[in-house]
Amino acid sequence: FAELHAAVAGLPLASSRVLPGIVLRRDFAAYCPAGGDLRAVLVTEPLRTPLPAPGVEFVVESEGQYQASLRWISRRTETLMKHLQSNNVKLLLSSVKQEEVVIYYAELYGVSVVECLSSEEIALIREITGVSPYAPFGDNIHREITETAVATFCQPLLLGSKRCVHIGFTSVCAFQPHCLILCGPVDGVNEQHAAALQGAFTMLQQLFKRVDL
């Protein structure tokens, strides 16, 4: 319930509504409008290419070596974003904050980015889509990307003064997510309404369990 409702203070109760899909309560780090179905990938690690492998010490002995290393990282990151583009990936959903070079090349190659997703949001998206996080590094950086979800839409959404991301996924299960937008004059009223609705849903769950038995 926490990931499938959003509270907006300062609006009348009549403005409350139900929206198809999910609402992520953060803004795009990069937004590239695209029509039709969108391929999306989940990532749980920074996409700025690391110089050394884990556990390997990397020594830079001169300013020239340091600048050459930065250029290598930039080219490698650009290659990765090109690879996403060539696989028709238009949306990157990240549980970590990505560095500026990733955002730059994402915008350059038409990939929207939403970052800093919570573990609960990642788990919800995985349940809806059935995909696992994409691991881009290693020897298979150029392999075909198969860990993709399909989003029927992905667009900005303004809730009061807060910019959010509204996404509709093609679900691989019977669960078709909808998000409840609760509006009220102050936060306290919204919290009361949210608690009452959550209690009602819990009661319905218990009721249908008894019917099933």
WOLINSUL-V665915 format. One record per residue. RES is the residue in three letters. D_LAST is the distance of its C-alpha to the last C-alpha in whole Angstrom. Layout:
RES;D_LAST
RES;D_LAST
This chain:
PHE;24
ALA;28
GLU;29
LEU;27
HIS;29
ALA;33
ALA;35
VAL;39
ALA;41
GLY;44
LEU;42
PRO;41
LEU;38
ALA;38
SER;38
SER;35
ARG;33
VAL;30
LEU;32
PRO;30
GLY;30
ILE;31
VAL;34
LEU;36
ARG;38
ARG;41
ASP;44
PHE;45
ALA;47
ALA;48
TYR;48
CYS;49
PRO;48
ALA;46
GLY;45
GLY;42
ASP;40
LEU;41
ARG;40
ALA;39
VAL;39
LEU;37
VAL;40
THR;40
GLU;43
PRO;47
LEU;48
ARG;52
THR;53
PRO;54
LEU;57
PRO;57
ALA;54
PRO;52
GLY;54
VAL;57
GLU;60
PHE;62
VAL;65
VAL;67
GLU;71
SER;72
GLU;71
GLY;72
GLN;69
TYR;67
GLN;67
ALA;67
SER;63
LEU;62
ARG;63
TRP;61
ILE;58
SER;59
ARG;59
ARG;56
THR;54
GLU;56
THR;55
LEU;51
MET;51
LYS;53
HIS;50
LEU;47
GLN;49
SER;50
ASN;46
ASN;46
VAL;44
LYS;44
LEU;42
LEU;42
LEU;39
SER;40
SER;39
VAL;43
LYS;46
GLN;48
GLU;52
GLU;54
VAL;55
VAL;52
ILE;51
TYR;55
TYR;54
ALA;51
GLU;52
LEU;55
TYR;53
GLY;51
VAL;47
SER;46
VAL;45
VAL;42
GLU;42
CYS;41
LEU;37
SER;35
SER;33
GLU;30
GLU;31
ILE;32
ALA;28
LEU;27
ILE;30
ARG;29
GLU;25
ILE;26
THR;29
GLY;28
VAL;32
SER;33
PRO;36
TYR;40
ALA;42
PRO;46
PHE;48
GLY;50
ASP;51
ASN;49
ILE;50
HIS;51
ARG;48
GLU;46
ILE;43
THR;39
GLU;37
THR;37
ALA;35
VAL;35
ALA;36
THR;36
PHE;38
CYS;40
GLN;42
PRO;43
LEU;41
LEU;43
LEU;41
GLY;44
SER;46
LYS;44
ARG;44
CYS;41
VAL;39
HIS;37
ILE;35
GLY;33
PHE;32
THR;31
SER;27
VAL;26
CYS;22
ALA;20
PHE;21
GLN;24
PRO;25
HIS;27
CYS;29
LEU;29
ILE;33
LEU;33
CYS;37
GLY;39
PRO;42
VAL;41
ASP;39
GLY;38
VAL;37
ASN;35
GLU;33
GLN;32
HIS;31
ALA;29
ALA;27
ALA;26
LEU;25
GLN;23
GLY;21
ALA;20
PHE;19
THR;17
MET;16
LEU;14
GLN;13
GLN;11
LEU;10
PHE;9
LYS;6
ARG;5
VAL;5
ASP;4
LEU;0
